[in-house]
Amino acid sequence: MANILTSKIELNVELDENRIPKKLRWSAQDGGITNEEAKAMMLSVWDNKAKETLRIDLWTKDMPVDEMKQFFHQTLVAMSDTFNRATQDEKMTATMKDFCDYFAEKLELKK
């Protein structure tokens, strides 16, 4: 019988009295990350039975808006790269990258 390997990613959210995230921390033992602080996170999980995406989007109340814009842009770029690796659909990947450039231009992220 083959050994089954597992990997654990842990998310910890500290909430204020109104249940708004104050601190986000995460650990990924295989990645050498232990209790690192983050200001925002997005997690998407595919529910195969319901054929829909389940999501958790969190950010701390002290996440600056300009950094949130950068976070979204970088996430969109990463999603384009992931889409390409998963589908090898070069044409749609190029379209997604064009949108990422447009997004950055409109938000004046690229100087």
Phi, psi and omega in degrees: 000134182284148175289136176260123179266146174228157178223140185243132172242127185242136177241133177234130183239120174265126184252152173273186183296340178262010180067029175264134182301126174264317181220140173242133177225147179217154179224143175216095187306316181296335179266001180073024182252125182230114173052043179280142180276145175223157178260341181205156176205151173226129179231126177240135180230133179273122175267102185295326181291313182274349182056050179211160179268131173257140187224152169230117176241118181227147171210151181281157182291346178258016176288118180293143182299320180296324177288327177297321177297317177297317179302313179297315181300311181296325177294318178298318178297315179296322178296322177298315179297316179295318178303316180296314179297324184281330188241340187056026179271089185296321183296312180290325177300317179297321178295318179296318179296321176301317178297319179300319177296317178299314179303311180296321180295313182294329178268003180054045179275332180259121183263000000 
